[in-house]
Amino acid sequence: MCPPIGGDGSLSGDNLPRSEGLLGQLAEPPSSENKSLKLEVRYRGMLNYLPTWQEMKEFTSSRTQSSTDEIWLLEHPPVYTQGVAGRPEHLLHNNGIDVVRIDRGGQITYHGPGQIIAYLLLDMRRYNLGVRELVRRMEGSVIDLLKDYHISAEGRTDAPGVYVNGAKIAALGLKIKNGCCYHGLSLNVHMDLTPFSMINPCGYPGLKVTQTHDLGITDGIEVLSRSLAEKLQTRIIEGKNDH
């Protein structure tokens, strides 16, 4: 999942906005006590991409002040997603996997079985969050998860996401609409990484990718999904951001 906040309010890890003015679009949100915030988690299994994307858009468009904030944990069948800034040359080979052009910013990435998708459907104003801060907290949640397994990971200011020894293990991308976001992050767990070799992941030629299984983590999708949900809740609700 890989955008500056432009006219479409989209953001991804391969083009994080640098302008404080742009981030200021979310300035002066209504304050709230973090202890009163609730971030519901839904475990949704294997879902096709297109109807899930449509559901996210409808959820966000129909939000009210009383709507819940949610994290959806799921997997997708094989699919490439191309952001609004996507360039066709970043699809190096046509291997028969569908390519879907979507409303997040950025370039192309791959989703498939064995990869955790965490979609964040948030009213960012409730958490006093600007885009850059939310991105850092998303990265931090993955870094926290890997730290539990004694694996050192880091974010990058030039190409946000999470990296282990220079290889990308988690990608992110967001769409912002009226102060609310959808899309989220992907974490490679135990999947066929070959489709990544058919693209320039997030628009970066030769970018290496890795996954938790190849790092010696034997826990699978179910265990890691629950751990990731807990880390996201902690980072977003409690405002923890120290990576």
Buried (B, 14 or more C-beta within 10 A) or exposed (E): BBBBBBEBBBBBBBBBBEEEEBBEEBEEBEEEEEEEBEBEBEEBEEBEBEEBBEBBBEBBEEBEEEEEBBBBBBBBEBBBBBBBBBEEEBBEEEEEBEBEEBBBBBBBBBBBBBBBBBBBBBBBBBBBBBBBBBBBBBBBBBBBBBBEBEBEBBBBEEBBBBBBEEBBBBBBBBBBBEBBBBBBBBBBBBBEBEBBEBBBBBBBEEBBBBBBBBBEBEBBBEEBBBBBBBBBBBBBBEEBBEB
